[in-house]
Amino acid sequence: MPLQVGFAAGRQARRAVERNRIRRLLRETYRLHQQPLLELFRPRPDALTLMILYRAQPSQARERIRRDLPEALHRLAMHLQETL
């Protein structure tokens, strides 16, 4: 498996409902934008272990995750492409 990814909601999500909703949003957004990372690591014998942590206010999760996570994944893929 070329990628191992974990998701966490951070301390501000105190209720289980908030934590679960944030983790679902993180997983879904990651799933939609994982392709560049998969393409980088699919032919390699090693793996990338990635932990994605949401640390902002739970009430802003939907907007911020959908806006910021794709950009962060793109920047990570570009950086790894330059260094691998």
Backbone as XML, in Angstrom:
<?xml version="1.0"?>
<chain id="A" units="angstrom">
  <residue number="1" name="MET">
    <atom name="N" x="0.846" y="-1.176" z="0.000"/>
    <atom name="CA" x="0.000" y="0.000" z="0.000"/>
    <atom name="C" x="0.890" y="1.237" z="0.000"/>
  </residue>
  <residue number="2" name="PRO">
    <atom name="N" x="0.796" y="2.074" z="-1.029"/>
    <atom name="CA" x="1.712" y="3.203" z="-1.148"/>
    <atom name="C" x="1.429" y="4.348" z="-0.174"/>
  </residue>
  <residue number="3" name="LEU">
    <atom name="N" x="0.197" y="4.494" z="0.290"/>
    <atom name="CA" x="-0.154" y="5.575" z="1.204"/>
    <atom name="C" x="-0.875" y="5.040" z="2.424"/>
  </residue>
  <residue number="4" name="GLN">
    <atom name="N" x="-0.476" y="5.546" z="3.579"/>
    <atom name="CA" x="-1.181" y="5.260" z="4.819"/>
    <atom name="C" x="-1.585" y="6.609" z="5.382"/>
  </residue>
  <residue number="5" name="VAL">
    <atom name="N" x="-2.878" y="6.827" z="5.576"/>
    <atom name="CA" x="-3.364" y="8.142" z="5.977"/>
    <atom name="C" x="-4.242" y="8.011" z="7.202"/>
  </residue>
  <residue number="6" name="GLY">
    <atom name="N" x="-4.015" y="8.895" z="8.173"/>
    <atom name="CA" x="-4.838" y="8.970" z="9.371"/>
    <atom name="C" x="-5.498" y="10.339" z="9.444"/>
  </residue>
  <residue number="7" name="PHE">
    <atom name="N" x="-6.633" y="10.409" z="10.109"/>
    <atom name="CA" x="-7.398" y="11.649" z="10.205"/>
    <atom name="C" x="-7.777" y="11.890" z="11.661"/>
  </residue>
  <residue number="8" name="ALA">
    <atom name="N" x="-7.631" y="13.149" z="12.124"/>
    <atom name="CA" x="-7.997" y="13.498" z="13.493"/>
    <atom name="C" x="-8.670" y="14.864" z="13.504"/>
  </residue>
  <residue number="9" name="ALA">
    <atom name="N" x="-9.542" y="15.050" z="14.479"/>
    <atom name="CA" x="-10.344" y="16.268" z="14.544"/>
    <atom name="C" x="-9.738" y="17.356" z="15.415"/>
  </residue>
  <residue number="10" name="GLY">
    <atom name="N" x="-8.768" y="17.096" z="16.224"/>
    <atom name="CA" x="-8.183" y="18.124" z="17.070"/>
    <atom name="C" x="-8.959" y="18.328" z="18.358"/>
  </residue>
  <residue number="11" name="ARG">
    <atom name="N" x="-8.414" y="19.153" z="19.234"/>
    <atom name="CA" x="-8.988" y="19.336" z="20.568"/>
    <atom name="C" x="-10.283" y="20.121" z="20.607"/>
  </residue>
  <residue number="12" name="GLN">
    <atom name="N" x="-10.464" y="21.029" z="19.665"/>
    <atom name="CA" x="-11.632" y="21.905" z="19.748"/>
    <atom name="C" x="-12.932" y="21.174" z="19.453"/>
  </residue>
  <residue number="13" name="ALA">
    <atom name="N" x="-12.853" y="20.053" z="18.795"/>
    <atom name="CA" x="-14.046" y="19.239" z="18.540"/>
    <atom name="C" x="-14.260" y="18.354" z="19.767"/>
  </residue>
  <residue number="14" name="ARG">
    <atom name="N" x="-15.013" y="18.847" z="20.701"/>
    <atom name="CA" x="-15.167" y="18.157" z="21.988"/>
    <atom name="C" x="-16.207" y="17.034" z="21.950"/>
  </residue>
  <residue number="15" name="ARG">
    <atom name="N" x="-17.261" y="17.233" z="21.210"/>
    <atom name="CA" x="-18.321" y="16.223" z="21.172"/>
    <atom name="C" x="-18.006" y="15.176" z="20.106"/>
  </residue>
  <residue number="16" name="ALA">
    <atom name="N" x="-18.423" y="13.953" z="20.367"/>
    <atom name="CA" x="-18.172" y="12.855" z="19.433"/>
    <atom name="C" x="-18.803" y="13.130" z="18.069"/>
  </residue>
  <residue number="17" name="VAL">
    <atom name="N" x="-19.967" y="13.749" z="18.060"/>
    <atom name="CA" x="-20.645" y="14.063" z="16.797"/>
    <atom name="C" x="-19.782" y="15.002" z="15.958"/>
  </residue>
  <residue number="18" name="GLU">
    <atom name="N" x="-19.182" y="16.005" z="16.590"/>
    <atom name="CA" x="-18.317" y="16.942" z="15.867"/>
    <atom name="C" x="-17.077" y="16.231" z="15.333"/>
  </residue>
  <residue number="19" name="ARG">
    <atom name="N" x="-16.442" y="15.421" z="16.173"/>
    <atom name="CA" x="-15.234" y="14.703" z="15.751"/>
    <atom name="C" x="-15.518" y="13.792" z="14.573"/>
  </residue>
  <residue number="20" name="ASN">
    <atom name="N" x="-16.611" y="13.063" z="14.643"/>
    <atom name="CA" x="-16.959" y="12.144" z="13.555"/>
    <atom name="C" x="-17.263" y="12.897" z="12.261"/>
  </residue>
  <residue number="21" name="ARG">
    <atom name="N" x="-17.980" y="14.014" z="12.365"/>
    <atom name="CA" x="-18.312" y="14.809" z="11.173"/>
    <atom name="C" x="-17.041" y="15.354" z="10.532"/>
  </residue>
  <residue number="22" name="ILE">
    <atom name="N" x="-16.128" y="15.846" z="11.349"/>
    <atom name="CA" x="-14.878" y="16.395" z="10.823"/>
    <atom name="C" x="-14.049" y="15.301" z="10.172"/>
  </residue>
  <residue number="23" name="ARG">
    <atom name="N" x="-13.943" y="14.142" z="10.803"/>
    <atom name="CA" x="-13.181" y="13.040" z="10.197"/>
    <atom name="C" x="-13.806" y="12.589" z="8.883"/>
  </residue>
  <residue number="24" name="ARG">
    <atom name="N" x="-15.139" y="12.553" z="8.810"/>
    <atom name="CA" x="-15.806" y="12.201" z="7.545"/>
    <atom name="C" x="-15.473" y="13.216" z="6.456"/>
  </residue>
  <residue number="25" name="LEU">
    <atom name="N" x="-15.512" y="14.502" z="6.791"/>
    <atom name="CA" x="-15.170" y="15.545" z="5.816"/>
    <atom name="C" x="-13.717" y="15.417" z="5.366"/>
  </residue>
  <residue number="26" name="LEU">
    <atom name="N" x="-12.815" y="15.157" z="6.303"/>
    <atom name="CA" x="-11.408" y="14.986" z="5.950"/>
    <atom name="C" x="-11.217" y="13.792" z="5.021"/>
  </residue>
  <residue number="27" name="ARG">
    <atom name="N" x="-11.832" y="12.666" z="5.360"/>
    <atom name="CA" x="-11.682" y="11.461" z="4.526"/>
    <atom name="C" x="-12.242" y="11.670" z="3.128"/>
  </residue>
  <residue number="28" name="GLU">
    <atom name="N" x="-13.417" y="12.285" z="3.040"/>
    <atom name="CA" x="-14.047" y="12.481" z="1.733"/>
    <atom name="C" x="-13.238" y="13.454" z="0.873"/>
  </residue>
  <residue number="29" name="THR">
    <atom name="N" x="-12.785" y="14.542" z="1.464"/>
    <atom name="CA" x="-11.995" y="15.511" z="0.707"/>
    <atom name="C" x="-10.670" y="14.895" z="0.281"/>
  </residue>
  <residue number="30" name="TYR">
    <atom name="N" x="-10.040" y="14.130" z="1.167"/>
    <atom name="CA" x="-8.795" y="13.451" z="0.806"/>
    <atom name="C" x="-9.045" y="12.473" z="-0.348"/>
  </residue>
  <residue number="31" name="ARG">
    <atom name="N" x="-10.112" y="11.700" z="-0.250"/>
    <atom name="CA" x="-10.423" y="10.705" z="-1.289"/>
    <atom name="C" x="-10.559" y="11.368" z="-2.658"/>
  </residue>
  <residue number="32" name="LEU">
    <atom name="N" x="-11.173" y="12.534" z="-2.689"/>
    <atom name="CA" x="-11.382" y="13.234" z="-3.952"/>
    <atom name="C" x="-10.097" y="13.833" z="-4.521"/>
  </residue>
  <residue number="33" name="HIS">
    <atom name="N" x="-9.090" y="14.053" z="-3.679"/>
    <atom name="CA" x="-7.876" y="14.745" z="-4.120"/>
    <atom name="C" x="-6.604" y="13.943" z="-3.893"/>
  </residue>
  <residue number="34" name="GLN">
    <atom name="N" x="-6.699" y="12.647" z="-3.736"/>
    <atom name="CA" x="-5.529" y="11.817" z="-3.435"/>
    <atom name="C" x="-4.731" y="11.384" z="-4.665"/>
  </residue>
  <residue number="35" name="GLN">
    <atom name="N" x="-5.263" y="11.534" z="-5.835"/>
    <atom name="CA" x="-4.658" y="10.970" z="-7.043"/>
    <atom name="C" x="-3.207" y="11.384" z="-7.284"/>
  </residue>
  <residue number="36" name="PRO">
    <atom name="N" x="-2.844" y="12.667" z="-7.163"/>
    <atom name="CA" x="-1.431" y="13.016" z="-7.404"/>
    <atom name="C" x="-0.464" y="12.299" z="-6.449"/>
  </residue>
  <residue number="37" name="LEU">
    <atom name="N" x="-0.845" y="12.145" z="-5.200"/>
    <atom name="CA" x="0.017" y="11.436" z="-4.254"/>
    <atom name="C" x="0.094" y="9.947" z="-4.591"/>
  </residue>
  <residue number="38" name="LEU">
    <atom name="N" x="-1.031" y="9.366" z="-4.963"/>
    <atom name="CA" x="-1.027" y="7.947" z="-5.344"/>
    <atom name="C" x="-0.125" y="7.710" z="-6.546"/>
  </residue>
  <residue number="39" name="GLU">
    <atom name="N" x="-0.185" y="8.593" z="-7.523"/>
    <atom name="CA" x="0.647" y="8.430" z="-8.717"/>
    <atom name="C" x="2.130" y="8.533" z="-8.398"/>
  </residue>
  <residue number="40" name="LEU">
    <atom name="N" x="2.482" y="9.355" z="-7.412"/>
    <atom name="CA" x="3.887" y="9.472" z="-7.022"/>
    <atom name="C" x="4.412" y="8.215" z="-6.336"/>
  </residue>
  <residue number="41" name="PHE">
    <atom name="N" x="3.573" y="7.586" z="-5.515"/>
    <atom name="CA" x="4.043" y="6.472" z="-4.694"/>
    <atom name="C" x="3.685" y="5.096" z="-5.218"/>
  </residue>
  <residue number="42" name="ARG">
    <atom name="N" x="2.807" y="5.008" z="-6.193"/>
    <atom name="CA" x="2.410" y="3.694" z="-6.713"/>
    <atom name="C" x="3.599" y="2.892" z="-7.247"/>
  </residue>
  <residue number="43" name="PRO">
    <atom name="N" x="4.510" y="3.490" z="-8.031"/>
    <atom name="CA" x="5.620" y="2.683" z="-8.561"/>
    <atom name="C" x="6.770" y="2.478" z="-7.564"/>
  </residue>
  <residue number="44" name="ARG">
    <atom name="N" x="6.697" y="3.077" z="-6.400"/>
    <atom name="CA" x="7.805" y="3.017" z="-5.448"/>
    <atom name="C" x="7.632" y="1.850" z="-4.474"/>
  </residue>
  <residue number="45" name="PRO">
    <atom name="N" x="8.744" y="1.312" z="-3.962"/>
    <atom name="CA" x="8.650" y="0.224" z="-2.992"/>
    <atom name="C" x="8.343" y="0.721" z="-1.580"/>
  </residue>
  <residue number="46" name="ASP">
    <atom name="N" x="8.561" y="2.031" z="-1.321"/>
    <atom name="CA" x="8.300" y="2.567" z="0.010"/>
    <atom name="C" x="6.885" y="3.141" z="0.082"/>
  </residue>
  <residue number="47" name="ALA">
    <atom name="N" x="6.522" y="3.663" z="1.240"/>
    <atom name="CA" x="5.177" y="4.197" z="1.438"/>
    <atom name="C" x="5.265" y="5.561" z="2.101"/>
  </residue>
  <residue number="48" name="LEU">
    <atom name="N" x="4.220" y="6.334" z="1.946"/>
    <atom name="CA" x="4.085" y="7.613" z="2.620"/>
    <atom name="C" x="3.061" y="7.449" z="3.724"/>
  </residue>
  <residue number="49" name="THR">
    <atom name="N" x="3.435" y="7.819" z="4.938"/>
    <atom name="CA" x="2.507" y="7.824" z="6.064"/>
    <atom name="C" x="2.167" y="9.272" z="6.357"/>
  </residue>
  <residue number="50" name="LEU">
    <atom name="N" x="0.898" y="9.592" z="6.318"/>
    <atom name="CA" x="0.438" y="10.967" z="6.408"/>
    <atom name="C" x="-0.648" y="11.060" z="7.474"/>
  </residue>
  <residue number="51" name="MET">
    <atom name="N" x="-0.536" y="12.051" z="8.350"/>
    <atom name="CA" x="-1.566" y="12.296" z="9.356"/>
    <atom name="C" x="-2.161" y="13.660" z="9.070"/>
  </residue>
  <residue number="52" name="ILE">
    <atom name="N" x="-3.471" y="13.717" z="8.906"/>
    <atom name="CA" x="-4.166" y="14.961" z="8.605"/>
    <atom name="C" x="-4.974" y="15.345" z="9.841"/>
  </residue>
  <residue number="53" name="LEU">
    <atom name="N" x="-4.657" y="16.511" z="10.395"/>
    <atom name="CA" x="-5.280" y="16.987" z="11.628"/>
    <atom name="C" x="-5.998" y="18.300" z="11.365"/>
  </residue>
  <residue number="54" name="TYR">
    <atom name="N" x="-7.264" y="18.375" z="11.743"/>
    <atom name="CA" x="-8.035" y="19.612" z="11.631"/>
    <atom name="C" x="-8.009" y="20.304" z="12.985"/>
  </residue>
  <residue number="55" name="ARG">
    <atom name="N" x="-7.545" y="21.574" z="13.020"/>
    <atom name="CA" x="-7.363" y="22.253" z="14.300"/>
    <atom name="C" x="-8.192" y="23.516" z="14.468"/>
  </residue>
  <residue number="56" name="ALA">
    <atom name="N" x="-8.995" y="23.915" z="13.518"/>
    <atom name="CA" x="-9.789" y="25.146" z="13.636"/>
    <atom name="C" x="-11.118" y="24.850" z="14.332"/>
  </residue>
  <residue number="57" name="GLN">
    <atom name="N" x="-11.968" y="25.847" z="14.365"/>
    <atom name="CA" x="-13.276" y="25.708" z="14.999"/>
    <atom name="C" x="-14.132" y="24.671" z="14.268"/>
  </residue>
  <residue number="58" name="PRO">
    <atom name="N" x="-14.809" y="23.801" z="14.990"/>
    <atom name="CA" x="-15.671" y="22.798" z="14.347"/>
    <atom name="C" x="-16.768" y="23.415" z="13.480"/>
  </residue>
  <residue number="59" name="SER">
    <atom name="N" x="-17.252" y="24.586" z="13.853"/>
    <atom name="CA" x="-18.320" y="25.216" z="13.068"/>
    <atom name="C" x="-17.833" y="25.649" z="11.677"/>
  </residue>
  <residue number="60" name="GLN">
    <atom name="N" x="-16.534" y="25.777" z="11.486"/>
    <atom name="CA" x="-15.977" y="26.202" z="10.204"/>
    <atom name="C" x="-15.395" y="25.032" z="9.409"/>
  </residue>
  <residue number="61" name="ALA">
    <atom name="N" x="-15.579" y="23.824" z="9.879"/>
    <atom name="CA" x="-14.914" y="22.656" z="9.293"/>
    <atom name="C" x="-15.257" y="22.461" z="7.821"/>
  </residue>
  <residue number="62" name="ARG">
    <atom name="N" x="-16.524" y="22.486" z="7.485"/>
    <atom name="CA" x="-16.918" y="22.199" z="6.096"/>
    <atom name="C" x="-16.233" y="23.159" z="5.128"/>
  </residue>
  <residue number="63" name="GLU">
    <atom name="N" x="-16.307" y="24.437" z="5.400"/>
    <atom name="CA" x="-15.716" y="25.445" z="4.513"/>
    <atom name="C" x="-14.195" y="25.330" z="4.462"/>
  </residue>
  <residue number="64" name="ARG">
    <atom name="N" x="-13.566" y="25.232" z="5.613"/>
    <atom name="CA" x="-12.100" y="25.237" z="5.656"/>
    <atom name="C" x="-11.492" y="23.961" z="5.090"/>
  </residue>
  <residue number="65" name="ILE">
    <atom name="N" x="-12.073" y="22.823" z="5.382"/>
    <atom name="CA" x="-11.523" y="21.568" z="4.866"/>
    <atom name="C" x="-11.625" y="21.539" z="3.351"/>
  </residue>
  <residue number="66" name="ARG">
    <atom name="N" x="-12.775" y="21.889" z="2.827"/>
    <atom name="CA" x="-12.952" y="21.865" z="1.367"/>
    <atom name="C" x="-12.071" y="22.881" z="0.659"/>
  </residue>
  <residue number="67" name="ARG">
    <atom name="N" x="-11.720" y="23.969" z="1.339"/>
    <atom name="CA" x="-10.875" y="24.995" z="0.742"/>
    <atom name="C" x="-9.392" y="24.679" z="0.922"/>
  </residue>
  <residue number="68" name="ASP">
    <atom name="N" x="-9.004" y="24.292" z="2.121"/>
    <atom name="CA" x="-7.584" y="24.204" z="2.469"/>
    <atom name="C" x="-6.934" y="22.845" z="2.217"/>
  </residue>
  <residue number="69" name="LEU">
    <atom name="N" x="-7.648" y="21.755" z="2.432"/>
    <atom name="CA" x="-7.034" y="20.431" z="2.277"/>
    <atom name="C" x="-6.604" y="20.140" z="0.838"/>
  </residue>
  <residue number="70" name="PRO">
    <atom name="N" x="-7.409" y="20.441" z="-0.184"/>
    <atom name="CA" x="-6.924" y="20.197" z="-1.551"/>
    <atom name="C" x="-5.651" y="20.979" z="-1.863"/>
  </residue>
  <residue number="71" name="GLU">
    <atom name="N" x="-5.583" y="22.209" z="-1.404"/>
    <atom name="CA" x="-4.388" y="23.024" z="-1.636"/>
    <atom name="C" x="-3.182" y="22.432" z="-0.912"/>
  </residue>
  <residue number="72" name="ALA">
    <atom name="N" x="-3.370" y="21.997" z="0.323"/>
    <atom name="CA" x="-2.270" y="21.395" z="1.080"/>
    <atom name="C" x="-1.789" y="20.100" z="0.426"/>
  </residue>
  <residue number="73" name="LEU">
    <atom name="N" x="-2.711" y="19.288" z="-0.057"/>
    <atom name="CA" x="-2.328" y="18.047" z="-0.729"/>
    <atom name="C" x="-1.581" y="18.346" z="-2.033"/>
  </residue>
  <residue number="74" name="HIS">
    <atom name="N" x="-2.013" y="19.359" z="-2.748"/>
    <atom name="CA" x="-1.339" y="19.748" z="-3.986"/>
    <atom name="C" x="0.085" y="20.223" z="-3.685"/>
  </residue>
  <residue number="75" name="ARG">
    <atom name="N" x="0.232" y="21.065" z="-2.665"/>
    <atom name="CA" x="1.563" y="21.556" z="-2.302"/>
    <atom name="C" x="2.461" y="20.414" z="-1.851"/>
  </residue>
  <residue number="76" name="LEU">
    <atom name="N" x="1.913" y="19.464" z="-1.103"/>
    <atom name="CA" x="2.694" y="18.302" z="-0.672"/>
    <atom name="C" x="3.149" y="17.486" z="-1.878"/>
  </residue>
  <residue number="77" name="ALA">
    <atom name="N" x="2.251" y="17.247" z="-2.809"/>
    <atom name="CA" x="2.601" y="16.464" z="-4.005"/>
    <atom name="C" x="3.690" y="17.164" z="-4.810"/>
  </residue>
  <residue number="78" name="MET">
    <atom name="N" x="3.584" y="18.488" z="-4.953"/>
    <atom name="CA" x="4.594" y="19.233" z="-5.695"/>
    <atom name="C" x="5.952" y="19.161" z="-4.988"/>
  </residue>
  <residue number="79" name="HIS">
    <atom name="N" x="5.944" y="19.297" z="-3.688"/>
    <atom name="CA" x="7.195" y="19.229" z="-2.921"/>
    <atom name="C" x="7.822" y="17.837" z="-3.029"/>
  </residue>
  <residue number="80" name="LEU">
    <atom name="N" x="7.004" y="16.804" z="-2.882"/>
    <atom name="CA" x="7.533" y="15.442" z="-2.973"/>
    <atom name="C" x="8.034" y="15.139" z="-4.375"/>
  </residue>
  <residue number="81" name="GLN">
    <atom name="N" x="7.374" y="15.664" z="-5.377"/>
    <atom name="CA" x="7.799" y="15.431" z="-6.749"/>
    <atom name="C" x="9.185" y="16.037" z="-6.985"/>
  </residue>
  <residue number="82" name="GLU">
    <atom name="N" x="9.457" y="17.166" z="-6.377"/>
    <atom name="CA" x="10.769" y="17.804" z="-6.520"/>
    <atom name="C" x="11.861" y="17.063" z="-5.762"/>
  </residue>
  <residue number="83" name="THR">
    <atom name="N" x="11.520" y="16.452" z="-4.628"/>
    <atom name="CA" x="12.537" y="15.839" z="-3.777"/>
    <atom name="C" x="12.728" y="14.346" z="-4.011"/>
  </residue>
  <residue number="84" name="LEU">
    <atom name="N" x="11.777" y="13.671" z="-4.643"/>
    <atom name="CA" x="11.909" y="12.215" z="-4.822"/>
    <atom name="C" x="12.731" y="11.885" z="-6.051"/>
  </residue>
</chain>
